Amino acid sequence: MATTRADEVPAPTPDNRPRPILVDLGKKKRRLCKKLRDGRGPLMDDVIDSIRELEDDGQIKAGAQPVLVIVTEKRRRRNRMF
């Protein structure tokens, strides 16, 4: 599941800009990362679920705060014969 850090976000800066929410999905396969960039796939479902959970808890307002998604692609394992 995604790690959300809404409780670690400090109060808005003096110029009243809201701080972004970070959603860390960890290391995932390259294929899944490509689907996420296109806005589809199981990782996108995880992001949407995380945002809904934060909205239900009242930590963010609906559509009022930027959300950053962090995903790291796993390295490809190459099979070398020699």
N, C-alpha and C positions, 0 to 999 in steps of 0.2 A: 504494500500500500504506500501511498505517497506520504512524505513527511512535510508537514506544513509548519511554518514558523510565524504565525500571526501573533502569538503571545510575546515573541521576542522583538517585535517591531516597535521602535520608540514612537513617542507622540509626533504629530506632524511638525515639520520644521517651521521656523518663524514666518516664512513666506507662504504658509498654509498649503504647501504641497503635500499630499499624502505619501507615505512611504509605501513602496511596493511590497506585496506579499510574495514570499518565496515558496515554491512547491518543488521539492527535490524528489525526483523519481528514481534516482540511483543509476546504476549501470544497466543498460538494456541493449538488446540486439539491434544491429544496424537497420534491419528491415522495419522494426517497430519505430525507430527514430524517424525514418523516412515517412512512415504513415502519419506520425504525429505532426511533422512539418506540413503535411497536406491537410491537417485538421480532421483526421479520421483514425480509426484503429482503437485498440484497447487502452493505449496510453492516454488518448484524448478522453476516453471515458473516465479514467482515473483523475484527470485534471478537472473535468466537469464535476465529478463527485466531491473532490476536495473543495472546490469553490462553493458548491451547494452546502456542504457541511459547515464551512466558515460563515456563510450567510445565515444559516439556521441558528448558529450559536451567537449571532449578533456581533461577530468580530469584524466583519466588513459589511458595507452597504452594497446592495445589489447594483453592480455596474459602476460603482463609484471609485474603486481603487484598482490600480494596475497590479496584475499578477504575473510574476516571472516564473517560468518553468525551467528547471535545471535537469538535464538528462545527459548522461555520459554514454557514448557508444562503446560497447565492448570491443576489444581488439580482436581482429580476425586471427584464428588459429590456422597456421599454414602447416600442412603436412609435408615435410621434406623427406625425401627418400635417402639422400646422401648427406 
